[in-house]
Amino acid sequence: MMLPVVYRRRAQQDLVVAFDWFEEQRAQLGDEFLEAVQSTFRTIELYPEMFAVVHDEVRRAIVPRFPFAVFYLVEPRRTVVLRVLHTARNPALWPAARRRVR
């Protein structure tokens, strides 16, 4: 079941911060990170229920090659990407389903 994917502003901000950090480490590493995240987004779009539920209704998809995870909700008509966080972040910072955007 393919659903359209929408991105919360906070997820977009997470990507900008991570991209900048990776670019400071090595030229083009930020682009490689974004490619890996885009691949994860495509998988989520094609198979939204593929990844494990980690809290309430929030699912987590691990980004290949990078220590990041995409947190998202599957709603009846769309998939909502909530955050893109480093996997070492405190789980208390993970998004909760009750914070949905309509």
Secondary structure, 3 states (H helix, E strand, C coil): CCCCEEECHHHHHHHHHHHHHHHHHCCCHHHHHHHHHHHHHHHHHHCCCCCCEEECCEEEEECCCCCEEEEEEECCCCEEEEEEEECCCCHHHCCCHHHCCC
